[in-house]
Amino acid sequence: MARAKFRGLDKVEIQFLLTATALNLKKMAKMIDAKR
């Protein structure tokens, strides 16, 4: 939470969810690319 861009637990939670989603999308893209 010390490095969060926004203040407040709600905003930190949103940032966490968006970051996790972005990382999962990158993982999925690598997996799809590896199958080709």
The 8 nearest C-alpha neighbors of each residue, nearest first, counted from 0:
[[1, 3, 2, 11, 8, 6, 4, 7],
 [0, 2, 3, 4, 6, 5, 11, 7],
 [3, 1, 0, 4, 5, 11, 6, 14],
 [4, 2, 0, 5, 1, 11, 6, 14],
 [3, 5, 2, 6, 11, 14, 10, 0],
 [6, 4, 3, 10, 11, 7, 14, 2],
 [7, 5, 10, 11, 8, 4, 3, 9],
 [6, 8, 10, 9, 11, 5, 12, 0],
 [7, 9, 11, 10, 12, 6, 0, 13],
 [10, 8, 12, 11, 7, 13, 6, 14],
 [9, 11, 13, 12, 7, 8, 5, 14],
 [12, 10, 14, 8, 13, 9, 15, 7],
 [11, 13, 15, 9, 10, 14, 8, 16],
 [14, 12, 10, 16, 15, 11, 17, 9],
 [13, 15, 11, 17, 12, 16, 18, 10],
 [14, 16, 12, 18, 13, 17, 11, 19],
 [17, 15, 19, 13, 18, 14, 20, 12],
 [16, 18, 20, 14, 19, 15, 21, 13],
 [17, 19, 21, 15, 20, 16, 14, 22],
 [18, 20, 16, 22, 21, 17, 15, 23],
 [21, 19, 17, 23, 18, 22, 16, 24],
 [20, 22, 24, 18, 23, 19, 17, 25],
 [21, 23, 25, 19, 24, 20, 26, 18],
 [22, 24, 26, 20, 25, 21, 27, 19],
 [25, 23, 27, 21, 26, 22, 28, 20],
 [24, 26, 22, 28, 23, 27, 21, 29],
 [27, 25, 23, 29, 24, 28, 30, 22],
 [26, 28, 24, 30, 29, 25, 23, 31],
 [27, 29, 25, 31, 26, 30, 32, 24],
 [28, 30, 32, 26, 27, 31, 33, 25],
 [31, 29, 27, 33, 32, 28, 26, 34],
 [32, 30, 28, 34, 33, 29, 27, 35],
 [31, 33, 29, 30, 34, 35, 28, 27],
 [32, 34, 30, 31, 35, 29, 28, 27],
 [35, 33, 31, 32, 30, 29, 28, 27],
 [34, 33, 32, 31, 30, 29, 28, 27]]
